């Protein structure tokens, strides 16, 4: 996964840190970590760093990997247990007085983080903000009904109808090219 192009001292330190996170450093690589002053290969993706900043490089790699893992699944709490949920199964998220609630076809789950966090994380998955308190998965929208005062009603596959506020209707039109 990762090739190291650096001094032996920095290489040993990086190997120790990378092994803590089960990051491989072997011959088959997708990324090259290059200590400043060493030759930078031109055929692969490289991260050039100063020797003193080797820990920052590890943090950067680990945060990117953790973010990608979290994009694929989330953890919801229901019936005194945690459940792993795929974003594609979520119809919509909404704010509650003390948490975010994820609605699926069969259950509701309480979740951590904020609506803004999930909106940013899942925008490329088809989630759009409908109003201040709801984030909708467009893959579960059956119909879009124009409503009064430049608003829309989204009829979900479950039959539930959710209102898109005037403020967010422009973003919906732009997203769907309406």
N, C-alpha and C positions, 0 to 999 in steps of 0.2 A: 504494500500500500504506500509506504513512504520510504524514500531514499534519503540518506543523510550525506551531504557534501560539506564537511566541516573538519576542524581539528579533532584529534583523537580525544582530547580532554572534554570538549563540548559534546562530541559524539557519545561518550560514555554517560554524561549527564542527561542528554536527550533520551538515550535508550532506557535509562532508569525511569524517567518521567513518562515516556510513551508506554512502557510496559504496565504502569499503574492503571492505564485506561485501556489495556488490551489493544493498543494500536501497533500494527505490525510494521517493521522496518526490514524489508527483505529485497531480493532482486526484482521481483515483479512489483513495480511501483506505478502509482498514478500521480504522485506529488513528490517534489524534491524540496527539502529544506536545505538552504544554502547559507552558510555563514559568510558574512560580508568579507571580501578579500579573496574568496575562492571563485573558481570559474563557474559561471552560470550556464547550464545547458540550455540550448534554445529549442529543443524539441518537446519538452514537457512543461507542465505547470510548476513554477518555482516560487517559493517564499524565501526572500532574502532577509536575513536578520543579523543584528549585531550579537556577538557572543554573550554579552551581558544580559541580553533580552531573551535568552533561550526559553525561560519559563513563560514569557508572554506568547511565544509561538505555540507552546503546548496548550495554553489556555484557549488560544484562538481555535486550534484544531478541535479541542474537546467541546467548546461551546457550539461550534458548527455542527458537530455530530449529534450532540444532545438536542439541538434545535430541530434537526431533520428527523430524529426519532419522535419528538413530540408532535411534529406535523402529521405523522401517520396515525397516531392514536392519542386519545386523551383518557383520563381517568375520571369517572363519575361516581358519586356516592348515592346509594339507594338501599333501603332496607338493611341498614347497618352493615353494608359491605361495599367495597370498591369494585367497580366494573370497568373493564377496558372497552372503550367505544371507538369505533372508526368514524371519522367525520362524515363519510357518505351516508351513515345511518341516522344522522341528526337532521330532523326537519327544520328546527329553528332553536336558537338560544334566546333567552330573555333574562333581564335583570330581575332579581327578587330583592327583598329588603336587605338580605345579608349575603347573598351569593348569586351566582349565575345558574340558571336552570336550563338543562339541555332536554329537549323534547324529541323522542323517537316515536315510531309508530306504536310501540307497546309500553314504554316506560318514560318516566322523567327522572333525571339525575341532577344532583347539585354538583357544581364544579367550582374550582378556584379560578383565579385570574380575573380579568375584566373583559367586558364585551369588546372594547377597543383592542385588547391583546388578540382575541380570537379573530376579529375582523382583519387585522394585519396579517396574522398567521395563515388564514385560509382564504384570502381574497382570490387567489388563483384557483381555488377549488370550487368557486361559484357561490361563495357566501357574500351577501350584500346586506348592508344596514337598511332596515325598513323604517325605523324610527329611533328615538333616543334609547329605547329599551329592548329592541329586538334585532337579531341578526338572522337572516333567512338563508336556507340552502336552496338555491334556485333549481337544483336537480329534483326537488320535491314539489315544485310549483306546477299545478295543473292548468290554471288559467290566470290571466292578468286582466282585471276589469277596471277600465277608467272610471274614476269617481269624481265627486265634486271638488272644486277648488284645486285642480291640478294634483289630485291624490290618486292612488290606485288601491284596489283590493286584490290581494293575492289569495287565490283559492288553492289550498294545498291538496295533495293526493289523499290526505286523511279526511278531507271535507272541511277542515278548519279554514276560516277566512281571517287574514291578517291585513291590517291597513298600513300602507306606505305613506308616510307624512309628506307634505308638500316640500319640505326641506330635502328629503332624501329621494324624492321622485326623479329629480334631474339626474342623479347618479345612477338610478335604476335604468332610466331611458338610455343613458350613455353606455352602460354596461351591456344592455341588450340590443343596442343600436335601433331603438324604436323612434 
